Amino acid sequence: MTEVTQLNLRSLLPAKDAKIIIKIKNDKNISLKEAYLTFFTSDIYKQLETESTKRWWQSSEQIFEDWQRRTKKSAM
């Protein structure tokens, strides 16, 4: 099995990103473009694209739920 490194991490993310973006789109009832921008500018995405956080290991559902919690906290 190939070791996941910062250099090859990006090859693992597109499918996971797509699932999360669709969940954000449906959850917030926004356009796909808005959901894309919302996710890719979030702290959660910054963590996901950093190999050392190991977020890439989590399911798209777990990452989405964490994104929801953080979004609700920041709205308070």
Distance bins in CASP14 RR format, pairs under 12 A and 6 or more apart:
PFRMAT RR
TARGET T0000
AUTHOR 0000-0000-0000
RMODE 2
METHOD distances of the structure
MODEL  1
2 8 1 0 0 1 0 0 0 0 0 0 0
2 9 0 0 0 0 0 1 0 0 0 0 0
2 11 0 0 0 0 1 0 0 0 0 0 0
2 12 0 0 0 0 0 1 0 0 0 0 0
3 9 0 0 0 0 0 1 0 0 0 0 0
3 12 0 0 0 0 0 1 0 0 0 0 0
3 51 0 0 0 0 1 0 0 0 0 0 0
4 10 0 0 0 0 0 1 0 0 0 0 0
4 11 0 0 0 0 1 0 0 0 0 0 0
4 12 1 0 0 1 0 0 0 0 0 0 0
4 13 0 0 0 0 0 1 0 0 0 0 0
4 50 0 0 0 0 0 1 0 0 0 0 0
4 51 1 0 0 1 0 0 0 0 0 0 0
4 52 0 0 0 0 0 1 0 0 0 0 0
4 53 0 0 0 0 0 1 0 0 0 0 0
4 54 0 0 0 0 1 0 0 0 0 0 0
4 55 0 0 0 0 0 1 0 0 0 0 0
4 56 1 0 0 1 0 0 0 0 0 0 0
4 57 0 0 0 0 1 0 0 0 0 0 0
5 11 0 0 0 0 0 1 0 0 0 0 0
5 12 0 0 0 0 0 1 0 0 0 0 0
5 50 0 0 0 0 0 1 0 0 0 0 0
5 51 1 0 0 1 0 0 0 0 0 0 0
5 52 0 0 0 0 0 1 0 0 0 0 0
5 56 0 0 0 0 0 1 0 0 0 0 0
6 12 0 0 0 0 0 1 0 0 0 0 0
6 13 0 0 0 0 0 1 0 0 0 0 0
6 49 0 0 0 0 1 0 0 0 0 0 0
6 50 1 0 0 1 0 0 0 0 0 0 0
6 51 1 0 1 0 0 0 0 0 0 0 0
6 52 1 0 0 1 0 0 0 0 0 0 0
6 53 0 0 0 0 0 1 0 0 0 0 0
6 56 0 0 0 0 0 1 0 0 0 0 0
7 51 0 0 0 0 1 0 0 0 0 0 0
8 51 0 0 0 0 1 0 0 0 0 0 0
8 56 0 0 0 0 0 1 0 0 0 0 0
9 16 0 0 0 0 0 1 0 0 0 0 0
9 17 0 0 0 0 0 1 0 0 0 0 0
9 47 0 0 0 0 0 1 0 0 0 0 0
9 48 0 0 0 0 1 0 0 0 0 0 0
9 49 1 0 0 1 0 0 0 0 0 0 0
9 50 0 0 0 0 1 0 0 0 0 0 0
9 51 1 0 1 0 0 0 0 0 0 0 0
9 52 0 0 0 0 1 0 0 0 0 0 0
9 53 0 0 0 0 0 1 0 0 0 0 0
9 54 0 0 0 0 0 1 0 0 0 0 0
9 55 0 0 0 0 1 0 0 0 0 0 0
9 56 1 0 0 1 0 0 0 0 0 0 0
9 57 0 0 0 0 0 1 0 0 0 0 0
10 16 0 0 0 0 0 1 0 0 0 0 0
10 17 0 0 0 0 1 0 0 0 0 0 0
10 48 0 0 0 0 0 1 0 0 0 0 0
10 49 1 0 0 1 0 0 0 0 0 0 0
10 50 0 0 0 0 0 1 0 0 0 0 0
10 51 0 0 0 0 1 0 0 0 0 0 0
10 56 0 0 0 0 1 0 0 0 0 0 0
11 17 0 0 0 0 0 1 0 0 0 0 0
11 49 0 0 0 0 0 1 0 0 0 0 0
11 51 0 0 0 0 0 1 0 0 0 0 0
11 56 0 0 0 0 0 1 0 0 0 0 0
12 48 0 0 0 0 1 0 0 0 0 0 0
12 49 0 0 0 0 0 1 0 0 0 0 0
12 51 0 0 0 0 1 0 0 0 0 0 0
12 54 0 0 0 0 0 1 0 0 0 0 0
12 55 0 0 0 0 0 1 0 0 0 0 0
12 56 1 0 1 0 0 0 0 0 0 0 0
12 57 0 0 0 0 1 0 0 0 0 0 0
12 58 0 0 0 0 0 1 0 0 0 0 0
12 60 0 0 0 0 0 1 0 0 0 0 0
13 19 0 0 0 0 0 1 0 0 0 0 0
13 20 0 0 0 0 1 0 0 0 0 0 0
13 21 0 0 0 0 0 1 0 0 0 0 0
13 39 0 0 0 0 0 1 0 0 0 0 0
13 40 0 0 0 0 0 1 0 0 0 0 0
13 45 0 0 0 0 1 0 0 0 0 0 0
13 47 0 0 0 0 0 1 0 0 0 0 0
13 48 1 0 0 1 0 0 0 0 0 0 0
13 49 1 0 0 1 0 0 0 0 0 0 0
13 50 0 0 0 0 0 1 0 0 0 0 0
13 51 0 0 0 0 0 1 0 0 0 0 0
13 55 0 0 0 0 1 0 0 0 0 0 0
13 56 1 0 0 1 0 0 0 0 0 0 0
13 57 0 0 0 0 0 1 0 0 0 0 0
13 58 0 0 0 0 0 1 0 0 0 0 0
13 60 0 0 0 0 0 1 0 0 0 0 0
13 63 0 0 0 0 0 1 0 0 0 0 0
14 20 0 0 0 0 0 1 0 0 0 0 0
14 21 0 0 0 0 0 1 0 0 0 0 0
14 48 0 0 0 0 0 1 0 0 0 0 0
14 49 0 0 0 0 0 1 0 0 0 0 0
14 56 0 0 0 0 0 1 0 0 0 0 0
14 60 0 0 0 0 0 1 0 0 0 0 0
15 21 0 0 0 0 0 1 0 0 0 0 0
15 22 0 0 0 0 0 1 0 0 0 0 0
15 56 0 0 0 0 0 1 0 0 0 0 0
15 59 0 0 0 0 0 1 0 0 0 0 0
15 60 0 0 0 0 1 0 0 0 0 0 0
16 22 0 0 0 0 0 1 0 0 0 0 0
16 23 0 0 0 0 0 1 0 0 0 0 0
16 39 0 0 0 0 0 1 0 0 0 0 0
16 44 0 0 0 0 0 1 0 0 0 0 0
16 45 0 0 0 0 0 1 0 0 0 0 0
16 48 1 0 0 1 0 0 0 0 0 0 0
16 49 0 0 0 0 0 1 0 0 0 0 0
16 55 0 0 0 0 1 0 0 0 0 0 0
16 56 1 0 0 1 0 0 0 0 0 0 0
16 57 0 0 0 0 0 1 0 0 0 0 0
16 58 0 0 0 0 1 0 0 0 0 0 0
16 59 0 0 0 0 1 0 0 0 0 0 0
16 60 1 0 1 0 0 0 0 0 0 0 0
16 61 0 0 0 0 0 1 0 0 0 0 0
16 62 0 0 0 0 0 1 0 0 0 0 0
16 63 1 0 0 1 0 0 0 0 0 0 0
16 64 0 0 0 0 1 0 0 0 0 0 0
17 23 0 0 0 0 0 1 0 0 0 0 0
17 24 0 0 0 0 0 1 0 0 0 0 0
17 35 0 0 0 0 0 1 0 0 0 0 0
17 36 0 0 0 0 1 0 0 0 0 0 0
17 39 1 0 0 1 0 0 0 0 0 0 0
17 40 0 0 0 0 1 0 0 0 0 0 0
17 42 0 0 0 0 0 1 0 0 0 0 0
17 44 0 0 0 0 0 1 0 0 0 0 0
17 45 1 0 0 1 0 0 0 0 0 0 0
17 48 1 0 0 1 0 0 0 0 0 0 0
17 49 0 0 0 0 1 0 0 0 0 0 0
17 55 0 0 0 0 0 1 0 0 0 0 0
17 56 0 0 0 0 0 1 0 0 0 0 0
17 60 0 0 0 0 1 0 0 0 0 0 0
17 63 0 0 0 0 1 0 0 0 0 0 0
17 64 0 0 0 0 0 1 0 0 0 0 0
17 67 0 0 0 0 0 1 0 0 0 0 0
18 24 0 0 0 0 0 1 0 0 0 0 0
18 25 0 0 0 0 0 1 0 0 0 0 0
18 32 0 0 0 0 0 1 0 0 0 0 0
18 35 0 0 0 0 0 1 0 0 0 0 0
18 36 0 0 0 0 1 0 0 0 0 0 0
18 39 0 0 0 0 1 0 0 0 0 0 0
18 40 0 0 0 0 0 1 0 0 0 0 0
18 60 0 0 0 0 1 0 0 0 0 0 0
18 64 0 0 0 0 0 1 0 0 0 0 0
19 25 0 0 0 0 0 1 0 0 0 0 0
19 26 0 0 0 0 0 1 0 0 0 0 0
19 35 0 0 0 0 0 1 0 0 0 0 0
19 39 0 0 0 0 0 1 0 0 0 0 0
19 48 0 0 0 0 0 1 0 0 0 0 0
19 58 0 0 0 0 0 1 0 0 0 0 0
19 59 0 0 0 0 1 0 0 0 0 0 0
19 60 1 1 0 0 0 0 0 0 0 0 0
19 61 0 0 0 0 1 0 0 0 0 0 0
19 62 0 0 0 0 0 1 0 0 0 0 0
19 63 0 0 0 0 1 0 0 0 0 0 0
19 64 1 0 0 1 0 0 0 0 0 0 0
19 67 0 0 0 0 0 1 0 0 0 0 0
20 26 0 0 0 0 0 1 0 0 0 0 0
20 27 0 0 0 0 0 1 0 0 0 0 0
20 35 0 0 0 0 1 0 0 0 0 0 0
20 36 0 0 0 0 0 1 0 0 0 0 0
20 38 0 0 0 0 0 1 0 0 0 0 0
20 39 1 0 1 0 0 0 0 0 0 0 0
20 40 0 0 0 0 0 1 0 0 0 0 0
20 42 0 0 0 0 1 0 0 0 0 0 0
20 44 0 0 0 0 1 0 0 0 0 0 0
20 45 0 0 0 0 1 0 0 0 0 0 0
20 48 0 0 0 0 1 0 0 0 0 0 0
20 55 0 0 0 0 0 1 0 0 0 0 0
20 56 0 0 0 0 0 1 0 0 0 0 0
20 58 0 0 0 0 0 1 0 0 0 0 0
20 59 0 0 0 0 1 0 0 0 0 0 0
20 60 1 0 1 0 0 0 0 0 0 0 0
20 61 0 0 0 0 1 0 0 0 0 0 0
20 62 0 0 0 0 1 0 0 0 0 0 0
20 63 1 0 1 0 0 0 0 0 0 0 0
20 64 1 0 1 0 0 0 0 0 0 0 0
20 65 0 0 0 0 0 1 0 0 0 0 0
20 66 0 0 0 0 0 1 0 0 0 0 0
20 67 1 0 0 1 0 0 0 0 0 0 0
20 68 0 0 0 0 0 1 0 0 0 0 0
21 27 0 0 0 0 0 1 0 0 0 0 0
21 28 0 0 0 0 0 1 0 0 0 0 0
21 30 0 0 0 0 0 1 0 0 0 0 0
21 31 0 0 0 0 0 1 0 0 0 0 0
21 32 1 0 0 1 0 0 0 0 0 0 0
21 33 0 0 0 0 1 0 0 0 0 0 0
21 34 0 0 0 0 1 0 0 0 0 0 0
21 35 1 0 1 0 0 0 0 0 0 0 0
21 36 1 0 1 0 0 0 0 0 0 0 0
21 37 0 0 0 0 1 0 0 0 0 0 0
21 38 0 0 0 0 1 0 0 0 0 0 0
21 39 1 0 1 0 0 0 0 0 0 0 0
21 40 0 0 0 0 1 0 0 0 0 0 0
21 42 0 0 0 0 0 1 0 0 0 0 0
21 44 0 0 0 0 0 1 0 0 0 0 0
21 45 0 0 0 0 1 0 0 0 0 0 0
21 48 0 0 0 0 0 1 0 0 0 0 0
21 60 0 0 0 0 1 0 0 0 0 0 0
21 63 0 0 0 0 0 1 0 0 0 0 0
21 64 0 0 0 0 1 0 0 0 0 0 0
21 67 0 0 0 0 0 1 0 0 0 0 0
22 28 0 0 0 0 0 1 0 0 0 0 0
22 30 0 0 0 0 0 1 0 0 0 0 0
22 31 0 0 0 0 0 1 0 0 0 0 0
22 32 1 0 0 1 0 0 0 0 0 0 0
22 35 1 0 0 1 0 0 0 0 0 0 0
22 36 0 0 0 0 0 1 0 0 0 0 0
22 39 0 0 0 0 0 1 0 0 0 0 0
22 60 0 0 0 0 1 0 0 0 0 0 0
22 61 0 0 0 0 0 1 0 0 0 0 0
22 64 0 0 0 0 1 0 0 0 0 0 0
23 30 0 0 0 0 0 1 0 0 0 0 0
23 32 0 0 0 0 0 1 0 0 0 0 0
23 35 0 0 0 0 1 0 0 0 0 0 0
23 38 0 0 0 0 0 1 0 0 0 0 0
23 39 0 0 0 0 1 0 0 0 0 0 0
23 44 0 0 0 0 0 1 0 0 0 0 0
23 59 0 0 0 0 0 1 0 0 0 0 0
23 60 1 0 0 1 0 0 0 0 0 0 0
23 61 1 0 0 1 0 0 0 0 0 0 0
23 62 0 0 0 0 0 1 0 0 0 0 0
23 63 0 0 0 0 1 0 0 0 0 0 0
23 64 1 0 1 0 0 0 0 0 0 0 0
23 65 0 0 0 0 1 0 0 0 0 0 0
23 66 0 0 0 0 0 1 0 0 0 0 0
23 67 0 0 0 0 1 0 0 0 0 0 0
23 68 0 0 0 0 1 0 0 0 0 0 0
23 71 0 0 0 0 0 1 0 0 0 0 0
24 30 1 0 0 1 0 0 0 0 0 0 0
24 31 0 0 0 0 0 1 0 0 0 0 0
24 32 0 0 0 0 1 0 0 0 0 0 0
24 33 0 0 0 0 0 1 0 0 0 0 0
24 34 0 0 0 0 1 0 0 0 0 0 0
24 35 1 0 1 0 0 0 0 0 0 0 0
24 36 0 0 0 0 1 0 0 0 0 0 0
24 37 0 0 0 0 1 0 0 0 0 0 0
24 38 1 0 1 0 0 0 0 0 0 0 0
24 39 1 0 1 0 0 0 0 0 0 0 0
24 40 0 0 0 0 0 1 0 0 0 0 0
24 41 0 0 0 0 0 1 0 0 0 0 0
24 42 0 0 0 0 1 0 0 0 0 0 0
24 44 0 0 0 0 0 1 0 0 0 0 0
24 45 0 0 0 0 0 1 0 0 0 0 0
24 60 0 0 0 0 0 1 0 0 0 0 0
24 63 0 0 0 0 0 1 0 0 0 0 0
24 64 1 0 0 1 0 0 0 0 0 0 0
24 65 0 0 0 0 0 1 0 0 0 0 0
24 67 1 0 0 1 0 0 0 0 0 0 0
24 68 0 0 0 0 1 0 0 0 0 0 0
24 71 0 0 0 0 1 0 0 0 0 0 0
25 31 1 0 0 1 0 0 0 0 0 0 0
25 32 1 0 1 0 0 0 0 0 0 0 0
25 33 0 0 0 0 1 0 0 0 0 0 0
25 34 1 0 0 1 0 0 0 0 0 0 0
25 35 1 1 0 0 0 0 0 0 0 0 0
25 36 0 0 0 0 1 0 0 0 0 0 0
25 37 0 0 0 0 0 1 0 0 0 0 0
25 38 0 0 0 0 1 0 0 0 0 0 0
25 39 0 0 0 0 1 0 0 0 0 0 0
25 64 0 0 0 0 0 1 0 0 0 0 0
26 32 0 0 0 0 0 1 0 0 0 0 0
26 35 0 0 0 0 1 0 0 0 0 0 0
26 64 0 0 0 0 0 1 0 0 0 0 0
26 68 0 0 0 0 0 1 0 0 0 0 0
27 34 0 0 0 0 0 1 0 0 0 0 0
27 35 0 0 0 0 1 0 0 0 0 0 0
27 38 0 0 0 0 0 1 0 0 0 0 0
27 39 0 0 0 0 0 1 0 0 0 0 0
27 64 1 0 0 1 0 0 0 0 0 0 0
27 65 0 0 0 0 0 1 0 0 0 0 0
27 67 0 0 0 0 1 0 0 0 0 0 0
27 68 1 0 0 1 0 0 0 0 0 0 0
27 71 0 0 0 0 1 0 0 0 0 0 0
27 72 0 0 0 0 0 1 0 0 0 0 0
28 34 1 0 0 1 0 0 0 0 0 0 0
28 35 1 0 0 1 0 0 0 0 0 0 0
28 36 0 0 0 0 0 1 0 0 0 0 0
28 37 0 0 0 0 0 1 0 0 0 0 0
28 38 1 0 0 1 0 0 0 0 0 0 0
28 39 0 0 0 0 0 1 0 0 0 0 0
28 64 0 0 0 0 0 1 0 0 0 0 0
28 67 0 0 0 0 0 1 0 0 0 0 0
28 68 0 0 0 0 1 0 0 0 0 0 0
28 71 0 0 0 0 1 0 0 0 0 0 0
28 72 0 0 0 0 0 1 0 0 0 0 0
28 75 0 0 0 0 0 1 0 0 0 0 0
29 35 0 0 0 0 1 0 0 0 0 0 0
30 36 0 0 0 0 1 0 0 0 0 0 0
30 37 0 0 0 0 1 0 0 0 0 0 0
30 38 1 0 0 1 0 0 0 0 0 0 0
30 39 0 0 0 0 0 1 0 0 0 0 0
31 37 0 0 0 0 1 0 0 0 0 0 0
31 38 0 0 0 0 0 1 0 0 0 0 0
32 38 0 0 0 0 0 1 0 0 0 0 0
32 39 0 0 0 0 0 1 0 0 0 0 0
33 39 0 0 0 0 0 1 0 0 0 0 0
33 40 0 0 0 0 0 1 0 0 0 0 0
34 40 0 0 0 0 0 1 0 0 0 0 0
34 41 0 0 0 0 0 1 0 0 0 0 0
35 41 0 0 0 0 0 1 0 0 0 0 0
35 42 0 0 0 0 0 1 0 0 0 0 0
35 45 0 0 0 0 0 1 0 0 0 0 0
35 64 0 0 0 0 0 1 0 0 0 0 0
35 67 0 0 0 0 0 1 0 0 0 0 0
36 42 0 0 0 0 0 1 0 0 0 0 0
36 45 0 0 0 0 0 1 0 0 0 0 0
37 45 0 0 0 0 0 1 0 0 0 0 0
38 44 0 0 0 0 0 1 0 0 0 0 0
38 45 0 0 0 0 1 0 0 0 0 0 0
38 64 0 0 0 0 0 1 0 0 0 0 0
38 67 0 0 0 0 1 0 0 0 0 0 0
38 68 0 0 0 0 0 1 0 0 0 0 0
38 70 0 0 0 0 0 1 0 0 0 0 0
38 71 0 0 0 0 1 0 0 0 0 0 0
39 45 1 0 1 0 0 0 0 0 0 0 0
39 46 0 0 0 0 0 1 0 0 0 0 0
39 47 0 0 0 0 0 1 0 0 0 0 0
39 48 0 0 0 0 1 0 0 0 0 0 0
39 49 0 0 0 0 0 1 0 0 0 0 0
39 60 0 0 0 0 0 1 0 0 0 0 0
39 63 0 0 0 0 1 0 0 0 0 0 0
39 64 0 0 0 0 1 0 0 0 0 0 0
39 66 0 0 0 0 0 1 0 0 0 0 0
39 67 1 0 0 1 0 0 0 0 0 0 0
39 68 0 0 0 0 0 1 0 0 0 0 0
39 70 0 0 0 0 0 1 0 0 0 0 0
39 71 0 0 0 0 0 1 0 0 0 0 0
40 46 0 0 0 0 1 0 0 0 0 0 0
40 48 0 0 0 0 1 0 0 0 0 0 0
40 49 0 0 0 0 1 0 0 0 0 0 0
40 67 0 0 0 0 0 1 0 0 0 0 0
41 67 0 0 0 0 0 1 0 0 0 0 0
42 48 0 0 0 0 1 0 0 0 0 0 0
42 49 0 0 0 0 0 1 0 0 0 0 0
42 55 0 0 0 0 0 1 0 0 0 0 0
42 63 0 0 0 0 0 1 0 0 0 0 0
42 64 0 0 0 0 0 1 0 0 0 0 0
42 66 0 0 0 0 0 1 0 0 0 0 0
42 67 1 0 0 1 0 0 0 0 0 0 0
42 68 0 0 0 0 0 1 0 0 0 0 0
42 70 1 0 0 1 0 0 0 0 0 0 0
42 71 0 0 0 0 1 0 0 0 0 0 0
42 74 0 0 0 0 0 1 0 0 0 0 0
43 49 0 0 0 0 0 1 0 0 0 0 0
43 50 0 0 0 0 0 1 0 0 0 0 0
43 53 0 0 0 0 0 1 0 0 0 0 0
43 55 0 0 0 0 0 1 0 0 0 0 0
43 63 0 0 0 0 0 1 0 0 0 0 0
43 66 0 0 0 0 1 0 0 0 0 0 0
43 67 0 0 0 0 1 0 0 0 0 0 0
43 69 0 0 0 0 0 1 0 0 0 0 0
43 70 1 0 0 1 0 0 0 0 0 0 0
43 71 0 0 0 0 0 1 0 0 0 0 0
43 73 0 0 0 0 0 1 0 0 0 0 0
43 74 0 0 0 0 1 0 0 0 0 0 0
44 50 0 0 0 0 0 1 0 0 0 0 0
44 53 0 0 0 0 1 0 0 0 0 0 0
44 55 1 0 0 1 0 0 0 0 0 0 0
44 56 0 0 0 0 0 1 0 0 0 0 0
44 58 0 0 0 0 0 1 0 0 0 0 0
44 60 0 0 0 0 0 1 0 0 0 0 0
44 62 0 0 0 0 0 1 0 0 0 0 0
44 63 1 0 0 1 0 0 0 0 0 0 0
44 64 0 0 0 0 1 0 0 0 0 0 0
44 65 0 0 0 0 0 1 0 0 0 0 0
44 66 1 0 0 1 0 0 0 0 0 0 0
44 67 1 0 1 0 0 0 0 0 0 0 0
44 68 0 0 0 0 1 0 0 0 0 0 0
44 69 0 0 0 0 1 0 0 0 0 0 0
44 70 1 0 0 1 0 0 0 0 0 0 0
44 71 0 0 0 0 1 0 0 0 0 0 0
44 74 0 0 0 0 0 1 0 0 0 0 0
45 53 0 0 0 0 0 1 0 0 0 0 0
45 55 0 0 0 0 1 0 0 0 0 0 0
45 56 0 0 0 0 0 1 0 0 0 0 0
45 63 0 0 0 0 1 0 0 0 0 0 0
45 64 0 0 0 0 0 1 0 0 0 0 0
45 66 0 0 0 0 0 1 0 0 0 0 0
45 67 0 0 0 0 1 0 0 0 0 0 0
45 70 0 0 0 0 0 1 0 0 0 0 0
46 52 0 0 0 0 0 1 0 0 0 0 0
46 53 0 0 0 0 1 0 0 0 0 0 0
46 55 0 0 0 0 1 0 0 0 0 0 0
46 67 0 0 0 0 0 1 0 0 0 0 0
46 70 0 0 0 0 0 1 0 0 0 0 0
47 53 1 0 1 0 0 0 0 0 0 0 0
47 54 0 0 0 0 1 0 0 0 0 0 0
47 55 1 0 1 0 0 0 0 0 0 0 0
47 56 0 0 0 0 1 0 0 0 0 0 0
47 57 0 0 0 0 0 1 0 0 0 0 0
47 58 0 0 0 0 1 0 0 0 0 0 0
47 63 0 0 0 0 1 0 0 0 0 0 0
47 66 0 0 0 0 1 0 0 0 0 0 0
47 67 0 0 0 0 0 1 0 0 0 0 0
47 70 0 0 0 0 0 1 0 0 0 0 0
48 54 0 0 0 0 1 0 0 0 0 0 0
48 55 1 0 1 0 0 0 0 0 0 0 0
48 56 1 0 0 1 0 0 0 0 0 0 0
48 57 0 0 0 0 0 1 0 0 0 0 0
48 58 0 0 0 0 1 0 0 0 0 0 0
48 59 0 0 0 0 0 1 0 0 0 0 0
48 60 0 0 0 0 1 0 0 0 0 0 0
48 62 0 0 0 0 0 1 0 0 0 0 0
48 63 1 0 0 1 0 0 0 0 0 0 0
48 64 0 0 0 0 0 1 0 0 0 0 0
48 66 0 0 0 0 0 1 0 0 0 0 0
48 67 0 0 0 0 1 0 0 0 0 0 0
49 55 0 0 0 0 1 0 0 0 0 0 0
49 56 0 0 0 0 1 0 0 0 0 0 0
49 63 0 0 0 0 0 1 0 0 0 0 0
50 56 0 0 0 0 1 0 0 0 0 0 0
51 57 0 0 0 0 0 1 0 0 0 0 0
53 63 0 0 0 0 0 1 0 0 0 0 0
53 66 0 0 0 0 0 1 0 0 0 0 0
54 62 0 0 0 0 0 1 0 0 0 0 0
54 63 0 0 0 0 0 1 0 0 0 0 0
55 62 0 0 0 0 1 0 0 0 0 0 0
55 63 1 0 0 1 0 0 0 0 0 0 0
55 64 0 0 0 0 0 1 0 0 0 0 0
55 66 0 0 0 0 1 0 0 0 0 0 0
55 67 0 0 0 0 0 1 0 0 0 0 0
56 62 0 0 0 0 0 1 0 0 0 0 0
56 63 0 0 0 0 1 0 0 0 0 0 0
57 63 0 0 0 0 0 1 0 0 0 0 0
58 64 0 0 0 0 1 0 0 0 0 0 0
58 65 0 0 0 0 1 0 0 0 0 0 0
58 66 1 0 0 1 0 0 0 0 0 0 0
58 67 0 0 0 0 0 1 0 0 0 0 0
59 65 0 0 0 0 1 0 0 0 0 0 0
59 66 0 0 0 0 0 1 0 0 0 0 0
60 66 0 0 0 0 0 1 0 0 0 0 0
60 67 0 0 0 0 0 1 0 0 0 0 0
61 67 0 0 0 0 0 1 0 0 0 0 0
61 68 0 0 0 0 0 1 0 0 0 0 0
62 68 0 0 0 0 0 1 0 0 0 0 0
62 69 0 0 0 0 0 1 0 0 0 0 0
63 69 0 0 0 0 0 1 0 0 0 0 0
63 70 0 0 0 0 0 1 0 0 0 0 0
64 70 0 0 0 0 0 1 0 0 0 0 0
64 71 0 0 0 0 0 1 0 0 0 0 0
65 71 0 0 0 0 0 1 0 0 0 0 0
65 72 0 0 0 0 0 1 0 0 0 0 0
66 72 0 0 0 0 0 1 0 0 0 0 0
66 73 0 0 0 0 0 1 0 0 0 0 0
67 73 0 0 0 0 0 1 0 0 0 0 0
67 74 0 0 0 0 0 1 0 0 0 0 0
68 74 0 0 0 0 0 1 0 0 0 0 0
68 75 0 0 0 0 0 1 0 0 0 0 0
69 75 0 0 0 0 0 1 0 0 0 0 0
69 76 0 0 0 0 0 1 0 0 0 0 0
70 76 0 0 0 0 0 1 0 0 0 0 0
END
